[in-house]
Every structure is written in C-alpha cells, then in structure tokens.
Amino acid sequence: MERMRLAIGQFSELTHEKLTFARQLGVGGVQLNTPVLPTDAGYWQLDDLRWMKDRAEGYGLRLEALENVPIQFLDKAMLGLPGRDEQIENYQKTIRNMGAAGIPILGYNWMPNGVWRTSRTAPGRGGAWVTAFHADRVRAQDDLVHGAHTLEALEGRTISEAEMWENYRYFTRAVLPVAEEAGVRLALHPDDPPLPSLGGVARLFYHFEGFRRAMEDVAPSPYHGLDFCLGCFSEMCENLLETVRYFGARGKLFYVHFRDVKGCADSFEECFLGEGNYDPVQVMRTLKEVGFTGFILDDHVPHLIDDSQWGHRGRAHETGFIKGLLEAVDKLC
C-alpha cells in the first residue's frame, strides 16, 4: 500500500553527488526540474528518459516525476501563437516517451513569463537569504531578479484571462487523452506569485476557483491533478487546509512542495518551515487525513551561511524537518 513519502528535487541533472546526497538524507526518490536533456527535437526522447530512470534506480532511488519542460517547448501553446500545434504534438511525444520509460508524473505550469521575485537575498532568520516579491517594486521586468521570461513574441500586446483560458482548454484537450493512454499523470503547479496578471499576461491559477475550474470543468481526468505547492497556496492567503481537504478528497494531490512564506501574493518573503503563514503540523496531519499517498519534497529553501548555490545545507534542514513531521504524523495520527 502506498504511503506519503519523501523525495528531493529542484535540480536538473542526476549527478553522483546529488544522488548520493539523496541517499544520505534517507529519502526514497528524486524529482528533476527542467532536466538537462537534448532539446533539438523539441521533445524528450525515449532513450534519454530510460537512462534517467535507470540512473536513479542504480542508486536505489525512485524517479518520482519530471517537472517543467524547457520554456521553448511550450511558450507558443500557452500564448496561443503560431506554432502551438507543433509544440503540442511534441508535448504529446514527451508524454508517450515518459510512459514508455516508466516515469509516472509530468509536472507543468501555465506561466509563460515564469516565476517572479524582486530579491534573492532578502534577510531571513539569522541572516539567511530568502527570496521575496513585492509588487510595488516591480516597474519593469528588468527589476526582477528571478525567473521571469521576456516575451518578445507578444510585441507589446497583452493577453486577457479569457484568451489564456481558451489556450489552456485547447492544450489540455489535446494532451490529456495521450496522458491517459500513456499512463502518465499531469500535475499542475500554481502561479507564482499568485496574482491575476503579471507583465501584461493574465494568470489563471492564483486562487481556488481557477484550480477547481481546471480540474472539474475544463480538463477533468483521473490523470490530471496538482503539484500542490504549499508556498504558492500560502501566498494566496485563502483557507489552505480547506483547499487540501477539497482536492485531497478528490484524489487531485499528486505531489507536494513543502515550503512557506510570510505575507500574501503582492508582498511576501519566503522563510523557514514553522515560521510562516501556516502550521506545518496541521498541514501534514490534514494530508494524512485525506489519504494523500504521493511524495513530498522541499522547494525553494533559505540559503544558509557557507551554503552551496543549490542549497545543500538549507535542503538538509528542510528535508529533516519534513521527515520528522511525516514520521510523527504517520505514527501518531
């Protein structure tokens, strides 16, 4: 019987060092974010995907999921631009190849201009560096320090929410039948930050109703669910536990990014677990109560003193925190 379990991720290559680190932390799996693979074909090819799965298993680890194709694989589909049909066909090939390789989940987002932050080095506890976003400091994309993609193809025009929903409907109607056939689950990540519009492009997944509409009205399927990023849902400042209960009861929580923030969508800073908007003990208990059996991993982590660029020290701390929560809830609840 499947149970909640731990993984690490947010890296792009299965190096000996990362895989050994995973083993040393005592997690059972890994997840890759935008893995470094050949991009010339416009999709991920079967031999490369099989190699990654075998590589992880060679270290006794499960390759739990891949998250995010390169932006150039999906930008036209998200924006409804000429060339989207070719991108969607290639995305279908990626899904089929993942199914053939035995990789069960593909995480995706609907943010054509990416994650936005205004600082990578905001001071956190004890001077640790954390990322932050303050909408009043954004005057242009040049003011951003993390994640946003310039969209030259738009030539200055904006895209409405209605247009983005239509693009999303077009995309999901094409790819979900392929996912069902291939046995690959698609996991939707929230918008980050969860605001109605950024850079002239409307966002869809910044509040509860957007996710409900996607999962139940626009693209219902047992192979369609959520990459439930607790940090993003915390940024929404809605009822987080009720959201966990709602989607958990419907089997829509595929995996969880366990992080938190102080503040809400237009002004927040990331933080250590246990000092943010939500009570991590209550969240873990609620995941247990709704029967969540997927994997949990850290996400953005505070950058500790003398840490590596990837954040080994921060990740060891956060993973240990999550592991303690998980074991306690498993035994006591």
Secondary structure, 3 states (H helix, E strand, C coil): CCCCEEEEEEECCCCHHHHHHHHHHCCCEEEEECCCCCCCCCCCCHHHHHHHHHHHHCCCCEEEEEECCCHHHCHHHHHCCCCHHHHHHHHHHHHHHHHHHCCCEEEECCCCCCCCECEEEEECHHHCEEEEEEHHHCCCHHHCCECCCCCHHHCCCCECHHHHHHHHHHHHHHHHHHHHHHCCEEEECCCCCCCCEECCEECCCCCHHHHHHHHHHHCCCCCEEEEEEHHHHHHHCCCHHHHHHHHHHCCCEEEEECCEEEEECCEEEEECCCCCCCCHHHHHHHHHHCCCCCEEECCCCCECCCCCCCCHHHHHHHHHHHHHHHHHHHHHC
